[in-house]
Amino acid sequence: MKPILPIIILLAAGSITAMLVIFKPDAAELTPERPITSVEVIAVQPQSIQLTVSSQGTLLPTIETDLIAEVSGRVIKVSDSFRIGNHFRKGDRLIKIDPADYEAAAAHASADLADAELALAQELAQSEQAAADWQALGDGKASDLTLRKPQLAQAKARIASAEARLKRALRDLARTEIIAPYDGIVLSKQVDLGQFVIANPANPLGRIYATGSAEIRLPITEKEAALLDQRTKRQRFVKLTQGTGEDTRMAPLVRIEDNVDPSSRLLYAVARIQDPFSPTPDQSALRRGTFLQAEIEGRNLSDAYALPRYALRGSNSVYIVNKSDTLETRIVEIIKSDAKEVIITAGLEPGERVATSPIAYYIENMAVDVIK
């Protein structure tokens, strides 16, 4: 009896399981409802857009000059204007070298010229007398030596030589004074009162710069250079901003350098400011070495689209919301892009809606709800 009991229990359990399988209820099929993403859009329209190129640079004078002593001697006077940072005017005497030796040389050259002039006058008289004597007593054609023509030419040559030496002596005397060639500011100074200076270009007396104009070299890439209108001669301008943006001024773009910097692979656009180191009723004076932000005026596009930078998906595509309120990817042609804005020249049509909201999971032709 005991071996039969486990078999009966197994048969009973199998029967119950079979009945549960046969008579189980059918499961209801449920289709999950996919949530629709809400997006904000911009309806784009073509417009005229003035391209600009952003850059920055340091303001430097257009003209900087090393002052060189052209004669040697001891410095006997230094102008108060010849101090680092001081202003001076054109024609001011900045430095004076002891002129005594050069005054003596000029006096000696003047005396030599007087002697040469006397010798020429005597030779002219002798030449005229020789010609008269030959006319009265001579026979045939007189030689040049008889008429003292070589002696006369020698006397004239000595006059020219004496005049040249006097000019050089007077020139050296004038060079004992270092005269300011323009209105400017002293940048550096390497000489002072009592110092002996030598006429050597390797030993400048100081460095000065002109205040009439200054230039700022603005680094740009070759791609950015293509945004500038270089095909016409129309004057372009650069908006220069200092500090927080309160001090702003416009300067003409004078040139774009043709050389590419081998280390940075950049070009340089150059703007020029007239009289930047003097204050005006409207603007304060700038200083040499001032750092400025710049917006360079570029080409004008007649039919382009401007979109916020966050509307761009990837490097060159946007999401378009079509008439069926579904999304589609559109490849666009971008001519300029920065942290705030992209300028598109091809790939969009007037009135199309561009999605600007972030979309976590994108599926082509997915339905969206446009936020009004």
Secondary structure, DSSP 8 states (H G I E B T S, - for coil): -TTHHHHHHHHHHHHHHHHHHHT-------------EEE-EEE---EEEEEEEEEEEEEEES-EEEE--SS-EEEEEE-TT-STT-EE-TT-EEEEE--HHHHHHHHHHHHHHHHHHHHHHHHHHHHHHHHHHHHHH--S---TTTTTHHHHHHHHHHHHHHHHHHHHHHHHHHTTEEE-SSSEEEEEE---TT-EE---TTS-SEEEEESSEEEEEEEE-HHHHTTS--SS----EEEEEETTTTEEEEEEEEEE-----TTT--EEEEEEEESTTS--SSS----TT-EEEEEEEEEEEEEEEEEEGGG-BTTTEEEEE-TTSBEEEEE-EEEEE-SSEEEEEES--TT-EEE-S--SS--TT-BEEE--
